[in-house]
């Protein structure tokens, strides 16, 4: 039995676009073996409306995150059930194969990360002490943990989609995401001289690398070429940092299967002290 899904859309949303979203969502849902909770997909016409919604929602719930509309689509469980937001204007002009990958990705997030456990983080005394040792006060530690949580959840999503036979869409999506790393390069130029800020940047760069390593681990042949393209896309990153990130990503893939919070803390400690 497939999970129950509700798709809510602005009246102005193109009907063909809405039909395509439902089709792509069902490609994942129909491959889901066990029933999952209700999930809601909201399709917005304009970025302005989506941004206004997020401002109101964050204020109402006391949520503090980055700018969600920077992403092609978003997911959350802030109200205790999985929600996905897709904006027609945001993906306008992007090839359909990539938007398909986005929908697959977000539906898989909803199925795997549909509870608040995955959006609230614990900061143990040990983690805070190690962070301070390496120049990460609580504010910077929170940024580092946030970016790592995004990367780890994306790894789990891509791994799950590969098991469902849908890795092809994630290859297309990751290729798109690494096709332009100019913004990341500019960030690196600003922060590379500060060890704490550099750590946060490296955590953010894992968002595309961990999914590639997940596909390699799942035996997806195209992922090896994608790994090489990641290295080229981040060619401005010093070789030592690139190699350290490759080793670090593999250590996460090979790590023990603990709870999400335990994996996240372990990954943060390893990034802070070893990369």
C-alpha positions as CSV (number, residue, x, y, z in Angstrom):
1,X,0.0,0.0,0.0
2,X,1.5,3.3,-1.1
3,X,1.7,6.3,1.3
4,X,-1.2,8.7,1.3
5,X,-0.2,11.9,-0.6
6,X,-2.0,15.2,-0.9
7,X,-0.9,17.7,-3.6
8,X,-2.0,21.3,-3.0
9,X,-1.3,23.9,-5.6
10,X,-1.9,27.5,-6.4
11,X,-4.7,28.0,-8.9
12,X,-2.3,29.6,-11.3
13,X,0.1,26.6,-11.4
14,X,0.3,25.1,-14.9
15,X,-1.9,21.9,-15.0
16,X,0.6,20.0,-17.1
17,X,3.4,20.8,-14.6
18,X,1.2,19.6,-11.7
19,X,0.4,16.4,-13.5
20,X,4.1,15.8,-14.1
21,X,4.9,16.4,-10.4
22,X,2.3,13.8,-9.4
23,X,3.7,11.3,-12.0
24,X,7.2,11.7,-10.7
25,X,6.1,11.5,-7.1
26,X,4.3,8.2,-7.8
27,X,7.4,6.7,-9.4
28,X,8.9,6.7,-5.9
29,X,5.8,6.0,-3.9
30,X,4.9,2.9,-6.0
31,X,8.3,1.4,-5.1
32,X,7.8,1.9,-1.4
33,X,7.2,-1.5,0.2
34,X,5.6,-0.5,3.5
35,X,2.9,2.1,4.3
36,X,4.2,5.5,5.3
37,X,2.5,8.4,7.0
38,X,0.5,11.0,5.2
39,X,2.6,13.5,3.3
40,X,1.7,16.9,1.7
41,X,3.2,18.4,-1.4
42,X,2.6,22.1,-2.0
43,X,3.2,23.5,-5.4
44,X,3.7,27.2,-5.6
45,X,3.4,29.5,-8.6
46,X,5.9,32.2,-7.6
47,X,9.0,32.5,-5.3
48,X,7.4,35.6,-3.7
49,X,4.5,33.5,-2.3
50,X,6.8,30.7,-1.2
51,X,9.1,33.1,0.6
52,X,6.2,34.8,2.3
53,X,4.9,31.4,3.5
54,X,8.3,30.4,4.9
55,X,8.7,33.8,6.8
56,X,5.3,33.3,8.4
57,X,5.9,29.6,9.2
58,X,9.3,30.2,10.8
59,X,7.9,33.0,12.9
60,X,5.0,30.9,14.1
61,X,7.1,27.9,14.9
62,X,10.3,29.6,16.1
63,X,12.4,27.8,13.4
64,X,15.8,29.2,12.5
65,X,17.4,27.9,9.2
66,X,19.0,29.2,6.1
67,X,17.1,30.5,3.0
68,X,15.0,27.6,1.8
69,X,14.2,29.1,-1.6
70,X,17.9,28.7,-2.5
71,X,17.1,25.1,-3.1
72,X,15.2,23.7,-6.1
73,X,12.6,22.2,-3.7
74,X,12.4,21.8,0.0
75,X,11.2,19.3,2.6
76,X,10.5,19.5,6.4
77,X,8.6,18.0,9.2
78,X,8.2,21.1,11.4
79,X,4.6,20.3,12.2
80,X,5.2,16.6,12.8
81,X,4.4,15.2,9.4
82,X,6.4,15.3,6.1
83,X,5.9,18.3,3.8
84,X,7.4,19.2,0.4
85,X,7.4,22.5,-1.3
86,X,8.0,23.0,-5.0
87,X,7.9,26.3,-6.8
88,X,7.1,26.4,-10.5
89,X,9.0,29.7,-11.0
90,X,12.1,28.3,-9.2
91,X,12.5,25.4,-11.6
92,X,11.4,27.3,-14.8
93,X,13.9,26.6,-17.6
94,X,15.5,23.6,-15.8
95,X,15.4,20.4,-17.9
96,X,12.7,18.0,-17.0
97,X,15.1,15.2,-16.2
98,X,16.6,17.3,-13.4
99,X,13.2,18.4,-12.0
100,X,12.3,14.7,-12.0
101,X,15.4,14.1,-9.9
102,X,14.4,16.9,-7.6
103,X,10.9,15.4,-7.1
104,X,12.3,11.9,-6.5
105,X,14.8,13.3,-4.0
106,X,12.2,15.3,-2.0
107,X,9.7,12.4,-1.9
108,X,12.4,10.1,-0.7
109,X,13.3,12.7,2.0
110,X,9.6,12.7,3.1
111,X,9.5,9.0,3.4
112,X,12.9,8.6,5.2
113,X,13.0,11.9,7.2
114,X,9.4,12.6,7.9
115,X,9.7,13.2,11.7
116,X,11.1,16.0,13.8
117,X,14.1,13.9,14.8
118,X,15.8,14.8,11.6
119,X,15.3,18.6,12.0
120,X,16.3,19.2,15.6
121,X,19.9,18.6,16.7
122,X,21.5,17.8,20.0
123,X,24.7,19.4,21.1
124,X,26.3,17.2,23.7
125,X,28.8,18.6,26.2
126,X,31.6,16.6,24.5
127,X,30.7,18.0,21.1
128,X,30.7,21.5,22.4
129,X,34.0,21.1,24.1
130,X,35.7,19.6,21.0
131,X,34.1,22.4,18.9
132,X,35.6,25.1,21.2
133,X,39.0,23.4,21.0
134,X,39.0,23.9,17.3
135,X,37.5,27.4,17.3
136,X,33.9,26.6,16.8
137,X,31.7,28.5,19.3
138,X,28.1,27.2,19.6
139,X,26.8,29.4,16.7
140,X,29.5,28.1,14.3
141,X,29.1,24.6,15.6
142,X,25.3,24.8,14.8
143,X,26.2,25.9,11.2
144,X,28.6,23.0,10.8
145,X,26.1,20.5,12.2
146,X,23.3,21.9,10.0
147,X,25.3,21.4,6.8
148,X,26.4,18.0,7.8
149,X,22.9,17.0,8.5
150,X,21.9,18.1,5.0
151,X,24.7,16.0,3.5
152,X,24.0,12.9,5.6
153,X,20.2,13.0,4.8
154,X,21.0,13.4,1.1
155,X,23.3,10.4,1.2
156,X,20.5,8.3,2.8
157,X,18.0,9.5,0.2
158,X,20.2,8.7,-2.7
159,X,21.1,5.3,-1.3
160,X,17.4,4.6,-0.9
161,X,16.6,5.7,-4.4
162,X,19.4,3.5,-5.8
163,X,17.9,0.5,-4.0
164,X,14.5,1.4,-5.8
165,X,16.2,1.5,-9.2
166,X,15.9,5.3,-9.5
167,X,19.6,6.3,-9.2
168,X,19.5,7.6,-12.8
169,X,17.5,10.7,-11.7
170,X,20.0,11.4,-9.0
171,X,22.9,11.2,-11.4
172,X,21.2,13.9,-13.5
173,X,20.5,16.0,-10.4
174,X,24.0,15.9,-9.0
175,X,25.5,16.7,-12.4
176,X,23.3,19.8,-12.5
177,X,24.3,20.8,-8.9
178,X,28.0,20.6,-9.6
179,X,27.9,22.2,-13.1
180,X,28.5,25.6,-11.5
181,X,30.5,25.9,-8.3
182,X,31.4,29.6,-8.6
183,X,29.5,30.5,-5.5
184,X,31.3,27.9,-3.5
185,X,34.6,29.0,-4.9
186,X,33.9,32.6,-3.8
187,X,33.0,31.4,-0.3
188,X,36.2,29.4,-0.1
189,X,38.3,32.4,-1.1
190,X,36.8,34.3,1.8
191,X,37.0,31.7,4.5
192,X,40.0,29.4,3.7
193,X,42.3,31.4,6.0
194,X,40.0,30.9,9.0
195,X,40.1,27.3,10.3
196,X,36.6,27.4,11.9
197,X,34.9,29.0,8.8
198,X,36.8,26.6,6.6
199,X,35.3,23.7,8.5
200,X,31.8,25.0,7.9
201,X,32.5,25.4,4.2
202,X,33.8,21.9,3.8
203,X,30.7,20.5,5.5
204,X,28.6,22.4,3.0
205,X,30.6,21.0,0.0
206,X,29.7,17.4,1.2
207,X,26.1,17.9,0.0
208,X,27.0,16.7,-3.5
209,X,30.0,14.5,-2.6
210,X,28.2,12.2,-0.2
211,X,25.4,11.3,-2.6
212,X,28.1,10.4,-5.2
213,X,29.8,8.1,-2.7
214,X,26.4,6.6,-1.9
215,X,25.9,5.7,-5.6
216,X,29.3,4.2,-5.9
217,X,28.6,2.1,-2.8
218,X,25.4,1.0,-4.4
219,X,27.2,-0.2,-7.5
220,X,26.0,2.6,-9.9
221,X,28.6,2.6,-12.7
222,X,27.9,6.2,-13.8
223,X,28.9,7.4,-10.3
224,X,32.6,6.8,-10.8
225,X,32.6,9.3,-13.7
226,X,30.5,11.6,-11.6
227,X,33.1,11.4,-8.9
228,X,35.7,12.6,-11.4
229,X,33.5,15.5,-12.5
230,X,33.1,16.5,-8.8
231,X,36.9,16.6,-8.5
232,X,37.0,18.8,-11.6
233,X,34.2,21.1,-10.5
234,X,36.0,21.6,-7.2
235,X,39.4,21.9,-8.8
236,X,39.9,25.2,-7.2
237,X,39.9,23.5,-3.8
238,X,43.5,22.5,-2.8
239,X,44.3,18.9,-3.5
240,X,44.8,18.1,0.2
241,X,41.3,19.3,1.1
242,X,39.8,17.4,-1.8
243,X,41.5,14.2,-0.8
244,X,40.6,14.7,2.8
245,X,36.9,15.1,1.8
246,X,37.0,12.0,-0.3
247,X,38.4,10.0,2.7
248,X,36.0,11.6,5.1
249,X,32.9,10.8,2.8
250,X,34.0,7.2,2.6
251,X,34.4,7.0,6.3
252,X,30.8,8.1,6.7
253,X,29.6,5.5,4.2
254,X,31.5,2.8,6.0
255,X,30.5,3.9,9.5
256,X,28.3,2.1,12.0
257,X,24.5,2.3,11.4
258,X,23.5,4.1,14.5
259,X,20.6,6.5,15.1
260,X,20.6,9.7,13.0
261,X,21.6,11.9,15.9
262,X,24.4,9.5,16.8
263,X,25.7,9.4,13.2
264,X,25.5,13.2,13.0
265,X,27.5,13.7,16.2
266,X,30.1,11.2,15.2
267,X,30.4,12.7,11.7
268,X,30.8,16.2,13.2
269,X,33.5,15.1,15.7
270,X,35.4,13.4,12.9
271,X,35.2,16.4,10.6
272,X,36.3,18.8,13.3
273,X,39.2,16.8,14.5
274,X,40.5,14.9,11.4
275,X,39.7,16.8,8.1
